[in-house]
């Protein structure tokens, strides 16, 4: 099984450009998440989804949009990239949404905004 | 505000030696604590998960302990191997659901020959 696959793995953008990160999971998980990881900080939740067609804001949602049109896919969009969005982005999924959910993470997407 | 603090920030040990990583948390109400291993350039992978009633949980050479009274956890690695070189992240969940995880900043472990 591939698990959670993120594309692209690396991307460089100029300020103001837009882009979309794609996350795909083949485990039939109901719940999906987008996190960002910055040096010296723990992972922070951007947006999450509790099922196909649903999205919700996490801790740091500003400047990002998401969509979950299909159960297996969760897209993260940046409409107008800013240098502060330079980060490593991780998608994760889980079969459970309780506090005991075990997240399966993708390998990450490194984004640099110049 | 919920917080998770890990120590040390980084650690270098010789192959074959043991080490212990620490995690202190101020998360309320507490649901569970998990340890993840993150290899360079990869996503975190779950090692252990412990609820309030569990004091110890093992996964091969990894043993996690939890003291819910003092709000401390430790991850002990026995007979370290080069492949143990990674960042180890402590994550604490409150009872609010899957979107209520608080991540520590991790301990960067390097195992050398």
Boltz contact constraints between the chains, C-beta under 6 A:
constraints:
  - contact:
      token1: [A, 31]
      token2: [B, 98]
      max_distance: 6.0
  - contact:
      token1: [A, 42]
      token2: [B, 103]
      max_distance: 6.0
  - contact:
      token1: [A, 42]
      token2: [B, 104]
      max_distance: 6.0
  - contact:
      token1: [A, 42]
      token2: [B, 105]
      max_distance: 6.0
  - contact:
      token1: [A, 43]
      token2: [B, 103]
      max_distance: 6.0
  - contact:
      token1: [A, 48]
      token2: [B, 99]
      max_distance: 6.0
  - contact:
      token1: [A, 90]
      token2: [B, 43]
      max_distance: 6.0
  - contact:
      token1: [A, 97]
      token2: [B, 97]
      max_distance: 6.0
  - contact:
      token1: [A, 97]
      token2: [B, 98]
      max_distance: 6.0
  - contact:
      token1: [A, 99]
      token2: [B, 31]
      max_distance: 6.0
  - contact:
      token1: [A, 99]
      token2: [B, 32]
      max_distance: 6.0
  - contact:
      token1: [A, 99]
      token2: [B, 93]
      max_distance: 6.0
  - contact:
      token1: [A, 99]
      token2: [B, 95]
      max_distance: 6.0
  - contact:
      token1: [A, 100]
      token2: [B, 32]
      max_distance: 6.0
  - contact:
      token1: [A, 101]
      token2: [B, 98]
      max_distance: 6.0
  - contact:
      token1: [A, 102]
      token2: [B, 46]
      max_distance: 6.0
  - contact:
      token1: [A, 105]
      token2: [B, 43]
      max_distance: 6.0
  - contact:
      token1: [A, 105]
      token2: [B, 44]
      max_distance: 6.0
  - contact:
      token1: [A, 106]
      token2: [B, 43]
      max_distance: 6.0
  - contact:
      token1: [A, 107]
      token2: [B, 42]
      max_distance: 6.0
  - contact:
      token1: [A, 107]
      token2: [B, 43]
      max_distance: 6.0
  - contact:
      token1: [A, 108]
      token2: [B, 43]
      max_distance: 6.0
